[in-house]
Amino acid sequence: MKIIHTADWHLGQSFKGEKRLQEQSLFLDWLLNIIETEEIDALLIAGDVFDITNPPTESIKMFYDFVKKVSSKATQCRIYLISGNHDSTSRLDAPKELLLTHNCYSIAYPDLENISSELFPLYEKGNNKPVAYLLALPYSGYGRFFQSIDYSEEMSKKLTELSKEAKKMHPELPLIGMAHLFAGKGTFNKDDDSLRNVGTLDQVKIGDCSFDYLALGHLHRQQSIESNFPARYSGSPITLSFAETGYRHGVDLITIENGEVKYQRQIEYNSPVKLVRIPEKGEVDAKKVIDQIKEISNQEDNELAPLVEIHINEVEKISSVLNDLRKAAKENNIRLTGIYSDFAQKFNQEFESERLNSTEELQGIACGSGIKLPEPQMMAEEYYQKLYSKEMPTDMRQALNDIIEEAKAL
């Protein structure tokens, strides 16, 4: 039996204002071709199908069209899908019955007390005898389903308990787990803003589970996790941030043969859209950037043009330099996502120093000394003003306010 494991598509992502629908559509076309040519029996999607809870209509249609094509008689491939932390559980659960007519099993809400709704037999095409069983566990991270401050420990216990229960039900066949979580010892780039973890609060130990294989989603770097059974993150299929440009992207090929589940290889996907940081590390003289911009690409299709961020040394006539860089980007058809410099960081440090003079002040707040920290909204707006020398945009201010209100409601 042949299985594709993938995750973290983030369909509908708008990267710093730039749409990526065409790029994502090309990935789905590529994946459909892999399913057909490799004669894949099952597709495991380990969460974060969409980038936000209310994705663009075009990305929803794109996903449904893909499901329809995969489930066609030509491929006969079954799809098993769980929700991730970026997905709306209700959005993935609402079309559940309709998706079933296309052999797509959507598991949006975790049932951590009864695994009957999350345990599925896996079949080879044209064979009605199960080859293995899949325990599909949607995202149940801290704040969504678990409210305990000991989430990491409690989730680890629950994962172990559920896997052992599932294994006892069908001990003669391999058990594959699929989950969207931050597995302990998983690695990620500290600059990756797609992860919203706080310390080790959401890291889950998986070593005591009874899986024969665990297919994971959440971390965007493809990697194996140290455990007493094979466990892997397939990683995101396309580069989703500049923190992800240093490693390969794609999907994982898994096989089941003679009752043994094996990771075979990563099938690498080379997106037509490149994320380019100028320079790769550090900063560069602003005068040299324009020549580098000309060397990158002259992609005619704007939606497939490179996404570029530039890090320059401090200059005196910054407004003139910015205008020259934006003009060069437009003339060479690259999508400029930001221009940065170390002197902005100096502003950050000065601002933080003014706001919080010492760790003793923070300790005073924690001990109820009467020192009151300014409202988060005001701090953020002052920070933005200090960093960019202009007021925070209205839409950003509103989005921040919504997040703060949601946090207060937890």
Beta strands, then each sheet from edge to edge (+ up, - down):
strand 1: 2-6
strand 2: 14-15
strand 3: 18-19
strand 4: 42-46
strand 5: 78-82
strand 6: 104-107
strand 7: 119-122
strand 8: 132-137
strand 9: 175-180
strand 10: 182-183
strand 11: 203-204
strand 12: 213-217
strand 13: 223-224
strand 14: 231-233
strand 15: 250-257
strand 16: 260-268
strand 17: 275-278
strand 18: 307-312
strand 19: 335-341
sheet 1: 6+ 5+ 4+ 1+ 15- 16+
sheet 2: 2+ 3-
sheet 3: 7+ 8- 9- 12- 14- 13+
sheet 4: 10+ 11+
sheet 5: 17+ 18+ 19+
end
